[in-house]
Amino acid sequence: MSILDYFDGVVQVSASAGDNKLGGEDFVQVLQHYFLTQCSTLSNAQKQRIQTSSECWQVFEHAKRQLSKEKSVKIALTLDEQVHEAIISEEDFRQAAQPLIARLRQPIERALRDAKLNPASIDGIILVGGSTRMPIIRKAIAQWFQRLPLSVINPDEAIARGAAVQAALIARNQNLEEVVLTDVMPFSLGTTVGVDMPNGQRVNDRFSPIIERNMPVPISREEHYVTSQDNQTKLHFDIRQGESAISSENILLGEMFVTVPPRPRGEVGITVRFSYDINGLLEVDLTNDELDIQVNQVFQHNSHNLSEAEVQASREKLAKLKIHPRDQQENRYLLEKAKRLYENYLGEDRATISEFLAYFETELESQDEGRIHRARKKMQECLARYDTGWLL
């Protein structure tokens, strides 16, 4: 599920969400299960053969496609010279697939929530992928959004057409109008941590997101982690993708290790920076300037088709993003200006400047470009009231 906003030649992805464990094959499996429950004459051995046979699977796949055109379909399998049949209607299929349809709703609601929209705010719905031909899906979407999906775009061709347009834009094909495409993170990336509870207990296997879903890409973010045990000599960082609070339930992309000197817990820290680009390349940096630790690794979980030259070009672009917002020139200027004005004023004026300075520093630590942009504007307006130029 992607929410797109189009204005002035710019196509912006406002939010994206999905269930990477849900697909068309799950609906085929529903038909298989329905057939097995309807044919009481099947032996356990025959049921096992049906569940493992690719030929039987193709029969159920064909039945799924037929239900996109017809109100009911007859499924027939010949086993041991005996024909086993079951008739399934569109309504039977809808009832049997209810758990899957419920799962389909979850990423839709998540994307709407992330984009801060409601279903009535959506101007048009485009269904993509062959599975969206199924009436049970089209009807569910229409019911949730209270409107019919657009039918002028072939769902089987939509992704291929989009890829062709993107390729043409990259090649600056003169047959296309200039369109700018912006994208967001489709999932969160982070690592595994332990959390100390107020009662003194420690809960492990918690997911700590470093780059959260729906942040604009390319993007670079960092977090700081410290040792959890006295005299700990090694820090283990596993790189995970997903949205579960239980870290082990998220997809493992890779692992990194850092050797550190033995010290009391919490006294040795590592800054972990994730940098991600539009090609799906993830670069991870582990650093500690005091201990002269610098470890770098590139993960190409979604970018295996990139050549070495393309990977290097992506890394060079990401390197320009590896600056914390507090170190960016325009933000440093505002921080120093606020400190200078604080020195020049007294009383309530000084307190106001201090309050805005603390607010701006907090927003910089969020590393959220939207929040920082708004905070920078407020900071500039505040300081302009006090920066009246020279008195003499």
C-alpha positions in Angstrom: 0.0 0.0 0.0 1.5 3.3 -1.1 -0.1 6.7 -0.8 1.1 9.1 -3.6 0.7 12.8 -3.8 1.0 14.4 -7.2 1.5 18.2 -7.6 3.4 20.4 -10.1 5.2 17.5 -11.8 6.3 16.0 -8.5 5.2 12.5 -7.4 5.7 12.1 -3.7 5.3 8.9 -1.8 3.6 10.1 1.5 3.5 6.7 3.1 4.1 3.1 2.4 3.2 -0.1 4.3 2.8 -3.8 3.5 2.8 -7.4 4.7 5.7 -9.1 3.0 4.3 -12.5 4.2 1.0 -12.1 2.4 0.5 -12.7 -1.3 -1.5 -14.4 -4.0 -0.3 -17.9 -3.0 -2.0 -17.5 0.4 -5.3 -17.3 -1.4 -4.5 -20.4 -3.5 -3.8 -22.2 -0.2 -7.3 -21.1 1.0 -8.8 -22.9 -2.0 -6.6 -26.0 -1.3 -7.7 -26.1 2.3 -11.4 -25.7 1.3 -11.1 -28.5 -1.2 -9.6 -30.8 1.4 -12.3 -30.1 3.9 -15.1 -30.6 1.3 -13.9 -33.9 0.0 -14.5 -36.3 2.9 -13.6 -39.3 0.7 -9.9 -38.4 0.6 -7.5 -40.5 2.6 -4.7 -38.9 4.7 -2.2 -40.1 2.1 -4.1 -38.5 -0.7 -4.4 -35.3 1.2 -0.7 -35.3 1.7 -0.1 -35.8 -2.0 -2.4 -32.9 -2.9 -0.5 -30.6 -0.5 2.9 -31.5 -2.0 2.0 -31.9 -5.7 2.8 -28.9 -8.0 0.3 -30.2 -10.5 -2.5 -30.0 -7.9 -1.3 -26.6 -6.9 -1.8 -25.4 -10.5 -5.4 -26.7 -10.5 -6.1 -24.5 -7.4 -4.2 -21.5 -9.0 -6.4 -21.9 -12.1 -9.5 -22.0 -9.9 -8.5 -18.8 -8.2 -8.2 -17.1 -11.6 -11.6 -18.5 -12.7 -13.2 -17.0 -9.6 -12.1 -13.6 -10.9 -14.5 -14.1 -13.8 -17.2 -16.5 -12.6 -19.5 -16.7 -9.6 -18.5 -20.3 -8.8 -16.0 -22.9 -10.0 -15.7 -26.7 -9.9 -12.4 -28.1 -8.7 -11.7 -31.7 -9.8 -8.7 -33.9 -9.1 -8.1 -37.5 -10.2 -6.2 -39.6 -7.6 -5.8 -43.3 -7.8 -8.2 -43.5 -10.8 -10.9 -41.8 -8.7 -12.3 -38.3 -9.3 -12.7 -36.0 -6.3 -14.7 -32.8 -6.9 -15.8 -29.7 -4.9 -17.7 -26.6 -6.0 -16.8 -23.3 -4.4 -18.7 -20.1 -4.9 -17.3 -16.5 -4.7 -19.1 -16.2 -1.4 -17.6 -19.4 -0.1 -14.2 -18.1 -1.1 -14.8 -14.8 0.6 -15.8 -16.4 3.8 -12.8 -18.8 3.8 -10.4 -16.0 3.0 -11.6 -13.6 5.8 -8.4 -14.0 7.9 -6.3 -12.9 4.8 -8.6 -10.0 4.0 -8.3 -8.8 7.6 -4.5 -8.9 7.2 -4.8 -6.9 4.0 -6.6 -4.2 5.9 -3.8 -3.7 8.5 -1.1 -2.2 6.2 -3.7 0.0 4.6 -4.7 1.5 8.0 -1.0 1.8 8.9 -0.2 3.8 5.7 -3.2 6.1 6.2 -2.2 6.7 9.8 1.4 7.4 8.9 0.3 9.9 6.3 -2.2 11.4 8.7 -5.1 10.9 6.3 -8.5 9.2 6.4 -10.1 7.1 3.6 -12.2 10.1 2.4 -9.0 12.1 1.7 -8.0 9.6 -1.1 -8.9 10.9 -4.6 -8.4 7.6 -6.5 -7.4 4.0 -5.9 -5.2 2.0 -8.3 -5.0 -1.7 -7.8 -1.6 -3.3 -8.7 -0.8 -7.0 -9.2 -2.7 -9.9 -10.6 -4.2 -10.9 -7.2 -6.2 -7.6 -7.1 -8.3 -9.0 -10.0 -10.1 -11.2 -7.4 -13.6 -9.7 -6.7 -13.3 -10.5 -3.0 -10.3 -8.0 -2.8 -11.9 -5.4 -5.1 -15.1 -5.5 -3.1 -13.2 -5.2 0.2 -11.3 -2.2 -1.0 -14.4 -0.5 -2.3 -16.2 -1.1 1.0 -13.3 0.3 3.1 -12.9 3.4 0.9 -16.5 3.8 -0.1 -15.6 4.1 -3.7 -14.7 1.8 -6.6 -11.1 1.4 -7.6 -10.0 2.8 -11.0 -10.4 0.1 -13.7 -8.5 1.9 -16.5 -5.1 0.5 -15.5 -4.2 -3.2 -16.1 -3.1 -4.5 -12.7 -0.8 -7.0 -14.3 1.0 -4.3 -16.3 1.1 -1.5 -13.7 4.4 -2.3 -12.1 6.1 -3.0 -15.5 4.8 0.4 -16.8 6.0 2.2 -13.7 9.4 0.6 -14.0 9.6 1.7 -17.7 8.7 5.3 -16.8 11.3 5.4 -14.0 13.9 4.0 -16.4 13.0 6.6 -19.0 13.2 9.4 -16.5 16.7 8.3 -15.4 17.7 8.2 -19.1 16.1 11.6 -19.6 14.0 10.3 -22.5 12.7 13.3 -24.5 9.4 11.6 -25.0 8.5 12.1 -21.3 7.6 15.2 -19.5 9.9 16.0 -16.6 8.6 14.3 -13.5 10.3 14.2 -10.1 9.8 11.0 -8.1 10.4 11.0 -4.3 10.3 7.9 -2.3 10.1 6.9 1.4 11.4 4.0 3.5 9.0 1.1 3.1 10.1 -0.5 6.4 12.0 0.3 9.5 15.7 -0.6 10.0 17.3 -1.0 13.4 19.2 -3.3 15.8 18.5 -5.4 18.9 18.9 -3.9 22.4 18.1 -4.7 26.0 15.9 -2.4 28.1 16.3 -1.8 31.8 12.9 -1.7 33.6 12.1 0.5 36.6 11.9 -2.6 38.8 15.5 -3.5 38.0 14.7 -6.3 35.6 16.2 -6.3 32.1 14.2 -7.2 29.0 16.2 -8.4 26.0 15.3 -8.8 22.4 13.8 -5.3 21.9 13.9 -3.6 18.5 15.6 -0.2 18.4 14.7 1.5 15.1 17.4 3.8 13.7 15.6 4.6 10.4 11.9 4.4 10.7 9.5 3.6 7.9 8.1 6.4 5.7 11.2 8.6 6.2 12.2 10.1 2.9 15.2 8.5 1.1 18.1 8.9 0.7 18.5 9.2 4.4 21.2 8.9 7.1 20.5 8.6 10.8 22.5 7.7 13.9 21.9 6.4 17.5 24.2 5.8 20.4 24.4 2.5 22.3 26.5 1.6 25.4 27.7 -1.6 27.0 25.1 -3.5 29.2 27.5 -5.5 31.4 30.6 -4.7 33.5 33.9 -5.5 31.7 32.2 -6.2 28.5 34.7 -6.6 25.7 32.5 -7.1 22.6 29.5 -5.4 21.2 27.2 -7.3 18.9 25.0 -5.4 16.5 22.5 -7.3 14.3 20.9 -5.4 11.5 17.2 -6.0 11.2 14.3 -4.9 9.1 10.7 -4.8 10.2 8.1 -3.3 12.6 7.8 -5.7 15.4 8.8 -4.6 18.9 10.3 -8.1 19.4 13.5 -7.8 17.5 13.9 -11.5 16.6 10.6 -11.4 14.8 12.1 -8.9 12.3 14.1 -9.9 9.2 17.9 -10.3 9.9 20.0 -8.6 7.3 23.4 -9.2 8.8 25.6 -8.8 11.9 28.5 -6.7 13.0 30.9 -7.0 16.0 33.1 -4.4 17.7 35.8 -5.2 20.3 35.9 -2.6 23.2 38.1 -2.3 26.4 36.7 -3.8 29.6 35.1 -1.0 31.7 32.0 -0.6 33.9 28.7 -1.0 32.2 27.5 2.1 30.3 31.0 3.7 30.1 31.8 2.5 26.6 29.6 3.6 23.8 29.3 3.1 20.0 27.6 5.5 17.6 25.7 3.5 15.0 24.8 5.2 11.7 22.5 3.8 9.1 22.6 5.3 5.6 20.1 4.1 3.0 19.6 5.1 -0.6 16.8 4.8 -3.2 18.5 1.7 -4.7 18.0 -0.3 -1.5 21.7 -0.1 -0.4 22.3 0.1 3.3 25.6 1.3 4.7 26.3 0.9 8.4 29.0 2.7 10.4 30.1 1.9 13.9 32.3 4.6 15.5 33.9 5.7 18.7 36.3 8.6 18.2 37.8 8.3 21.7 38.8 4.7 21.1 39.5 5.2 17.4 36.9 2.6 16.4 35.6 2.8 12.8 33.8 -0.2 11.3 31.9 0.0 8.1 29.8 -2.5 6.2 27.5 -2.4 3.2 24.3 -4.5 3.0 22.7 -5.1 -0.4 19.6 -6.9 0.8 17.4 -5.2 -1.9 20.1 -4.0 -4.3 21.8 -7.2 -5.6 21.6 -6.0 -9.2 23.8 -3.0 -8.7 27.3 -3.1 -10.3 30.4 -2.3 -8.3 30.5 1.1 -10.0 26.9 1.8 -9.1 27.5 0.7 -5.5 30.5 3.0 -5.2 28.5 5.9 -6.7 25.7 5.3 -4.1 28.2 5.2 -1.3 29.7 8.5 -2.4 26.2 10.1 -2.4 25.5 8.6 1.1 28.7 10.0 2.4 27.4 13.5 1.9 24.5 12.7 4.2 26.6 11.5 7.1 26.5 14.8 8.9 24.5 15.1 12.1 22.0 18.1 11.8 23.7 19.8 14.7 26.9 19.9 12.6 25.2 21.3 9.5 26.4 24.9 8.7 23.0 26.6 8.9 22.1 25.0 12.2 25.5 25.6 13.7 25.2 29.3 12.8 21.8 29.5 14.6 23.2 27.8 17.7 26.2 30.1 17.9 24.0 33.1 17.3 21.7 32.1 20.1 24.6 31.6 22.5 25.9 35.1 21.6 22.5 36.7 22.1 22.1 34.9 25.4 25.4 36.5 26.6 24.1 39.9 25.6 20.7 39.9 27.4 19.5 39.5 30.9 16.3 38.5 32.8 13.2 37.3 30.9 14.9 37.9 27.5 17.8 35.7 28.4 15.4 33.0 29.7 13.4 33.1 26.4 16.5 32.7 24.3 17.7 29.8 26.5 14.3 28.1 26.1 14.4 28.4 22.4 18.0 27.2 22.3 17.0 24.1 24.3 14.0 23.5 22.0 16.1 23.8 18.9 18.8 21.5 20.2 16.2 18.9 21.1 14.7 19.0 17.6 18.2 18.7 16.0 18.7 15.5 18.0 15.5 14.0 16.5 17.3 14.1 13.1 13.9 14.6 11.5 14.2 17.0 8.6 10.6 18.1 8.8 10.7 18.9 12.5 14.1 20.6 12.2 12.9 22.8 9.3 10.0 24.0 11.4 12.1 24.5 14.5 14.7 26.4 12.5 12.1 28.8 11.2 10.8 29.4 14.8 14.4 29.9 16.0 15.1 32.4 13.2 12.0 34.3 14.1 12.8 34.3 17.8 16.4 35.5 17.3 15.4 38.2 14.9 13.5 39.9 17.7 16.7 40.2 19.7 19.3 40.7 17.0 18.7 44.4 16.3 22.2 45.1 15.1 24.8 47.4 16.6 23.8 50.1 19.1 26.7 52.4 18.3 
